[in-house]
Amino acid sequence: MKNLSVFLLSLLLTLTVSAYAQFNYSSIAGPVIAFASNQDAGVFQVFVMKANGTKQSQLTNAPAYNARPNWSHDGRKITFTTCRPPDCEIYVMNADGSGQTDVSNNPATEQMSVWSPDDSKIAFVSNRDGLNQIYVMNADGSNQTRVSDLSGDDFFPSWAPDGSKITFESHRDGRGQVYVMNADGSNPINLSRSAANDLDPAWSPRGDKIAFRSDRDGNGEIYVMNIDGSGQTNLTNNPADEYYPAWSPTGEQIAFVSNRSGNYQIYVMNAADGRSQRRITNDSFYDADPAWINTVLK
């Protein structure tokens, strides 16, 4: 933990980016959120900020789509989707934006990458077999293996905290539903079982809940349910469009994206009951794809 503290302090002290945020991380502690925003010339780039929305810093600047960041659990790496010509690939970079490396390296479209709990593997989505499917690879890109079963398009993998299972969005039933399967792809089960589209699942760090987006109320809302599919509860209860839930490291809060202010921005709420919904980005751009990490800086 001491080594991680020193590492994070070093990288945050040296974060220097475009004119959007040149500042000194000389004092920061607690949660940090990586996210995507099109504030740089209308092109989505990966940014990082404190969890209250302050001290935003740009990590990527390639003239192409860069989005859907996901932190390694040790805080040292971020995996993300980038559509640099000629295709969309899974990249990994250091937490300060350096060392951007293509790890999927396949002519198909790859997207939506997430680290395994021990950071040894990355799950992601690829259409290399015709349908969008869930794949798993080693963190260096080796041993790429399809784990979902070509029953329909599958998206948004999210690991259980113990690494034994993966929840994901599947369209095999003619609409989006939240499924869970063993990490090797066996025993896929429909958890949400609704007549609506249930999308964007995210497993809680405590392992007892799955958050997801549902349009069963006529608009996109953030729901949460038990890992067996029971207790499905609307947390946001807002007439706007909400999507992309992301748990805080402690499981006490959920970040999400909403257009309730007129454009899509990032909000945070209490995970237990949906209370204390508050906007943490405040600009005229499109901010999305939040992903948390907890620093230990003092």
Residue, then its C-alpha position, 0 to 999 in steps of 0.5 A: m500500500k505504501n508503494l502504491s501511495v508513492f506511485l500515485l503521488s508521483l504520477l498525479l504530481t506530474l500530470t500535465v495536459s492540454a489547456y483544459a487542466q494544468f494544475n498540481y496534484s500536490s494534495i489529493a486523497g480518496p476517490v478519483i474518476a476517469f471518464a470520457s468527454n468530447q470537450d476537446a474539439g468534439v472528439f471523445q478523449v479520456f479524462v480524470m478528475k476528483a470524485n467531486g468533479t474538480k481538477q479535471s485532467q486530459l489523458t489521451n489526445a489522439p484525434a479519434y474516439n477514446a472512451r470507456p476507461n476502466w482502472s486496474h485495481d492497483g491504480r497503475k493502469i487504465t484500459f480503454t476503447t480507441c478507434r484510431p484508424p483503421d479500427c477500434e481496439i483495446y488499449v492499455m495506458n499508464a494512469d498518467g496517460s503515458g505508454q498507450t499500447d494496443v493489446s487486442n491488435n485485431p482487425a475486428t471491432e473491439q470495445m468495452s474492456v474491464w480488468s479482472p479483480d486480480d488485474s491479470k486478465i481483461a474482458f472485452v467485446s469483439n465482433r471477430d466471430g460475426l456477433n459481438q461477443i465477450y472475450v477474455m485475454n491476458a493483460d498483455g493481450s495474449n491468449q484471447t479467448r471467446v467466452s460467450d456462446l454466439s447466442g446473440d450480441d453480448f456487451f458490457p462485461s463486468w467481473a464479480p469481485d471474486g473473479s468467478k463470474i461475469t455479468f454482461e448485457s445480452h440481446r439473445d432474447g430479442r432485447g437487452q437483458v442482464y445475464v451472468m455466466n461463469a468466467d469461462g462462459s459456462n452456465p449463462i443465466n438471464l437475471s433481469r428477465s423483464a420485457a424491457n431493455d436492461l443494459d450496462p450491468a456493473w457488479s458491486p465491489r461488495g459482490d452482493k448487487i448488480a446495477f444496470r440501466s433499464d427503460r421499463d419506465g419509458n425512459g432510461e433509469i438506473y436500477v439495482m438488483n441482487i445477484d440472483g436477479s431479485g429485488q430490482t429497484n429503480l434508484t434514479n426515478n427521474p424523467a430524463d435519460e440515465y445510463y452507465p452506472a459505475w460503483s464507487p470503490t466502497g460500494e456506497q455510491i454509484a456514478f451515472v450519466s444523465n441528460r437531466s440538465g439538457n446535455y449528458q453529464i456525470y452524476v453521483m448518488n447513494a447506492a443504497d437508496g438513490r438519494s443525494q443525486r448530484r451533478i459532478t461535471n458541469d459543462s456544455f459538453y458530453d461527459a460519460d463513461p465514469a470509472w472509479i479508483n480510490t487513491v491513498l494519497k494524504 
